[in-house]
Amino acid sequence: MILVTGGAGFIGSNLVAALEARGGPEIAVVDRLGSDEKWRNLAKRELAAIVPPEDLDAWLARHGDTVEMVFHLGAVSATTERDADLVIASNFTLSLRLWDWCAATGARFVYASSGATYGSGAEGFDDDGSREALARLRPLNAYGWSKHLFDRRVARLVAEGRPAPPQWVGLKFFNVYGPNEGHKGRMASVVTHVLPQVLAGGPAVLFRSHRPDYADGGQLRDFVHVDDCVGVMLWLRDRPDVSGLFNVGTGRARSFADLAAAVFRAAGREPDIAYVDTPAEIRDRYQYFTEARIERLRDAGYPGQFLPLEEGVRRYVQDFLLTDDPYR
């Protein structure tokens, strides 16, 4: 059996769909569905179990001997979350428990880290997993710090030869977009916020630049389609010999203006963009540039090609968001 924590969430539900399409072991999901439409992310799937996080220990005690691999994608992922105790309990403490469980049982372990661990990017975006390199990073929010804290713990455990899963991989996902992210609300990708503005006939509204070296809308991100993230995880499923910490991005930064223009064209309109000031409460912590270095992923043997921004946005908009059924 394969266990996917956060399996009803954005990246998790896309992974579950891909694993099911492949055939093979049964799939169990750990997640909370709540009272919104998040359940629709899993509505087309066949699953062995949907386990609330608070029941995970009891479920593993009963069924853990059947679990061969854990994809740990569950997290409090809002970069605006201020309850640091909640963030640490979900993103650090639970991750440690699963690490220890996989090390004890021999299950393989792939977990979600984040590009948010790089903070402002002052130290670059090199996925050097050494203790020394990780110690130099300064995340800007509790979410990024919690992911970074676990990366650092893993680095120490591995460096000291402490018990570890037979395969362990941390994936630093950059700015992911694609189907099944509607439940994320404000934390969903810019595509989901721009498209309603486009369909209403108005301009897309983006943040104005407050730095002279960046034009309005010229702030840069490494936007990566969720299918490419899933492609990396499926490759890791087939490569139990690969362990380490890896960036997952396209390796090419693109502007928010580029992203908005791609949404307009996917919807059959010419770009029309307006700008508003970046809110004062986030202005000092706003990132102007992110770009994944993916040499280590390539050196490990990953052969997949990443979707260009325009094609990824076109597929997302036309194949999902503009259809009667936007869920994968």
C-alpha positions in Angstrom: 0.0 0.0 0.0 1.1 3.6 -0.6 0.2 6.2 2.0 -0.3 9.8 0.9 -0.7 12.4 3.6 -2.5 15.5 2.4 -3.9 13.3 -0.3 -7.1 15.4 -0.6 -5.1 18.6 -1.1 -3.7 20.2 -4.2 -0.5 18.3 -5.0 -1.6 15.3 -3.0 -4.8 14.7 -5.0 -3.0 15.0 -8.3 -0.4 12.4 -7.1 -3.2 10.1 -6.0 -4.8 10.3 -9.4 -1.5 9.5 -11.1 -0.8 6.6 -8.9 -4.2 5.2 -9.5 -3.8 5.6 -13.2 -0.6 3.5 -13.1 -2.2 0.6 -11.2 -0.3 -1.2 -8.6 -0.6 -1.0 -4.8 -3.7 0.3 -3.0 -3.7 3.9 -1.9 -4.6 5.3 1.5 -5.1 9.0 2.1 -4.5 11.0 5.3 -6.4 14.3 5.4 -9.3 16.3 6.7 -12.0 17.0 4.2 -13.9 19.7 6.1 -17.2 21.1 5.1 -16.2 22.8 1.8 -15.7 21.2 -1.7 -12.3 19.7 -1.0 -13.8 16.2 -1.1 -14.3 16.7 -4.9 -10.5 16.4 -5.3 -10.9 12.7 -4.5 -14.3 12.0 -5.9 -13.1 10.1 -8.9 -10.6 7.9 -7.0 -10.7 4.4 -5.6 -9.1 4.4 -2.1 -8.4 1.9 0.6 -8.9 4.4 3.4 -9.3 8.1 4.2 -7.7 8.6 7.6 -8.1 11.8 9.7 -4.7 12.9 10.9 -5.6 12.4 14.6 -6.3 8.8 13.8 -3.0 8.1 11.9 -1.1 6.4 14.7 -4.0 4.0 15.4 -4.4 3.3 11.7 -0.6 2.6 11.3 -0.8 0.2 14.3 -3.5 -1.8 12.5 -2.3 -1.5 8.9 1.3 -0.3 8.9 2.7 -3.7 7.9 1.1 -3.2 4.4 2.6 0.3 3.8 5.6 0.2 1.6 5.9 3.9 0.8 4.8 7.2 2.3 4.4 10.4 0.3 4.1 13.0 3.1 2.5 16.1 1.5 0.2 17.1 4.3 0.9 20.4 5.9 -0.4 23.7 7.1 0.6 25.5 3.9 -0.7 29.0 4.3 2.3 31.4 4.4 0.0 33.8 6.3 -0.7 31.4 9.2 0.2 33.1 12.5 -0.4 30.2 14.8 3.2 28.9 15.0 2.3 26.1 17.4 -0.2 24.7 14.9 2.3 25.1 12.1 5.1 23.2 14.0 2.7 20.4 15.2 1.6 19.8 11.6 4.7 20.5 9.6 7.6 19.5 11.9 6.4 17.2 14.7 4.2 15.0 12.5 7.0 14.8 9.9 9.5 13.6 12.5 7.0 10.9 13.7 6.6 9.6 10.1 10.3 9.7 9.5 10.9 7.6 12.7 8.1 5.2 11.7 9.5 4.7 8.2 13.0 4.2 9.5 11.7 1.6 12.0 9.5 -0.3 9.4 11.6 0.1 6.3 9.0 2.1 4.4 10.3 4.6 1.8 9.7 8.2 2.6 9.2 11.2 0.2 8.2 14.5 1.8 7.3 18.0 0.7 9.6 20.8 1.6 9.2 24.2 0.0 10.8 26.9 -2.0 9.7 29.1 0.9 12.7 27.8 2.9 14.9 30.1 0.9 13.3 33.3 2.3 14.3 36.4 0.5 16.6 34.4 -1.8 19.6 36.4 -0.5 21.5 33.1 -0.2 20.4 31.9 -3.6 18.2 28.9 -4.5 20.8 26.0 -4.4 19.3 22.8 -3.0 22.5 22.0 -1.1 21.3 19.6 1.6 24.3 19.9 3.8 23.9 21.1 7.4 26.2 24.1 6.7 24.3 25.3 3.6 20.9 24.9 5.3 22.1 26.9 8.3 22.5 29.9 6.1 18.9 30.1 5.0 16.4 32.5 6.6 12.8 31.8 5.8 10.4 34.8 6.0 7.3 33.1 7.6 6.4 30.3 10.0 5.4 28.0 7.1 8.8 28.3 5.4 10.6 28.0 8.8 8.7 24.8 9.7 9.7 23.2 6.5 13.3 24.4 6.9 13.4 23.1 10.4 12.6 19.6 9.2 15.1 19.8 6.4 17.8 20.6 8.9 16.7 17.8 11.2 16.9 15.3 8.4 20.4 16.6 7.4 21.7 16.0 11.0 20.1 12.5 11.2 21.6 11.5 7.9 25.0 13.1 8.6 25.3 11.3 11.9 24.3 7.9 10.5 21.1 7.8 12.7 18.2 5.5 11.6 16.7 6.6 8.3 14.2 5.2 5.8 15.7 3.1 3.1 14.8 5.9 0.6 14.3 9.4 1.8 13.7 12.5 -0.4 12.7 16.1 0.4 11.2 18.1 -2.4 11.4 21.9 -2.4 8.4 22.8 -4.5 8.4 26.3 -6.0 5.2 28.1 -7.2 2.9 25.3 -8.2 -0.3 25.8 -10.2 -2.8 23.4 -11.7 -6.1 21.6 -11.1 -7.6 20.8 -7.7 -6.3 23.9 -6.0 -9.7 25.7 -5.7 -10.0 24.9 -2.0 -6.9 26.9 -1.1 -8.7 30.2 -1.4 -6.2 33.1 -1.1 -3.3 30.6 -1.2 -4.3 29.3 -4.6 -2.2 30.2 -7.6 -2.5 33.6 -9.3 -4.1 31.8 -12.3 -7.2 31.1 -10.2 -7.4 34.8 -9.2 -6.8 36.3 -12.6 -9.2 34.1 -14.6 -12.4 35.4 -13.1 -11.2 39.0 -13.8 -10.6 38.0 -17.4 -14.0 36.3 -17.8 -15.7 39.4 -16.3 -14.2 41.5 -19.1 -12.0 43.6 -16.9 -8.2 43.9 -16.5 -6.2 41.5 -14.4 -5.0 43.2 -11.2 -1.4 42.6 -10.1 0.8 44.1 -7.5 2.8 47.2 -8.4 6.6 47.0 -8.0 8.1 48.9 -5.2 11.7 48.5 -6.4 13.3 50.5 -9.2 15.0 47.4 -10.7 11.7 45.7 -11.4 8.8 46.9 -13.6 5.3 46.7 -12.4 4.3 43.0 -12.9 7.9 42.2 -13.5 8.3 40.4 -10.2 9.6 36.9 -11.0 8.7 33.4 -9.8 9.5 29.9 -10.9 6.0 28.8 -11.8 5.7 25.0 -12.1 2.7 22.9 -13.2 1.5 20.3 -10.7 1.9 17.6 -13.4 5.6 18.2 -13.4 5.7 17.9 -9.6 3.8 14.6 -9.9 6.2 13.5 -12.6 9.2 13.9 -10.3 7.4 11.9 -7.5 6.5 9.1 -9.9 10.1 8.9 -11.0 11.1 8.6 -7.4 8.6 5.8 -7.0 10.5 4.0 -9.7 14.0 4.9 -8.3 14.3 3.6 -4.7 18.1 4.2 -5.0 17.7 8.0 -5.1 17.7 9.9 -1.8 18.4 13.6 -1.0 17.0 17.1 -1.0 15.9 18.5 -4.4 14.3 21.6 -5.8 11.2 21.1 -8.0 10.8 23.9 -10.4 11.3 24.6 -14.0 14.6 26.3 -13.5 13.3 29.4 -15.3 11.8 32.4 -13.6 8.9 34.2 -15.3 7.1 37.4 -14.4 3.6 37.7 -13.0 2.8 39.8 -16.1 3.8 36.8 -18.3 1.5 34.6 -16.2 -1.4 37.0 -16.5 -0.9 37.3 -20.2 -0.9 33.5 -20.6 -4.3 33.4 -18.8 -5.8 36.0 -21.1 -4.6 34.2 -24.2 -5.9 30.8 -22.8 -9.3 32.4 -22.4 -9.2 34.0 -25.9 -8.5 37.6 -24.9 -5.6 40.0 -25.4 -3.8 40.9 -22.1 -5.1 43.9 -20.1 -3.3 44.4 -16.8 -3.8 47.0 -14.0 -1.7 47.4 -10.9 -2.3 48.2 -7.3 0.1 48.8 -4.4 1.5 45.7 -2.6 -0.2 45.7 0.8 1.9 47.5 3.3 1.8 44.6 5.8 3.6 42.2 3.4 5.6 44.7 1.3 8.9 44.4 3.3 8.7 40.6 3.1 7.6 40.3 -0.6 9.9 38.2 -2.8 10.8 39.7 -6.1 12.7 36.7 -7.5 12.6 32.9 -7.2 14.2 30.4 -9.5 14.9 26.8 -8.7 18.3 25.4 -9.4 17.6 21.9 -10.7 21.1 20.6 -11.5 21.0 18.2 -8.5 17.8 16.7 -9.8 19.3 16.3 -13.2 22.5 14.8 -11.8 20.4 12.3 -9.9 19.0 11.1 -13.3 15.6 12.8 -13.6 14.9 12.9 -17.4 11.5 14.7 -17.4 11.0 18.0 -19.3 9.0 20.8 -17.6 6.0 22.4 -19.2 6.6 26.0 -20.5 4.5 28.5 -18.7 2.2 29.3 -21.6 1.4 25.6 -22.3 0.9 24.8 -18.7 -1.5 27.7 -18.2 -3.4 26.8 -21.4 -3.9 23.2 -20.2 -5.0 24.3 -16.8 -7.5 26.9 -18.0 -8.9 25.1 -21.1 -8.9 21.5 -19.9 -10.1 22.2 -16.3 -11.1 25.7 -15.2 -13.3 26.5 -18.3 -15.0 23.1 -18.2 -18.1 21.9 -16.3 -15.9 19.6 -14.2 -12.7 21.4 -13.2 -11.5 18.6 -10.9 -9.0 15.9 -11.9 
